[in-house]
Amino acid sequence: MNHLSATQKQYLSETVQKLSACMKNIKFTRKMSRDEADAIRRDLDDVKGALFMFGDLHPEVQQIELFKQTADLTEYALRALTDSHEHLV
């Protein structure tokens, strides 16, 4: 990642911070409202789009694949915690 410009590193850092915030916002101990889950989904979609774009532009940055996998796992966790109760809402 040393070859990236300061702006590119900053953009990637902000994207990873947004991913981290998504993970922290998932409520594992209580039922989340539909609005909470939808807001996290929107943020995750933004993160995933940014990571795919960044990965296409900089395929040599191996950490991007790990961030993509983390975003996918976060999305799966969110889906598991919220979709199973959709029929109850």
Secondary structure, 3 states (H helix, E strand, C coil): CCCCCHHHHHHHHHHHHHHHHHHHHCCCCCCCCHHHHHHHHHHHHHHHHHHHHHHHHCCCCCHHHHHHHHHHHHHHHHHHHHHHHHHHC
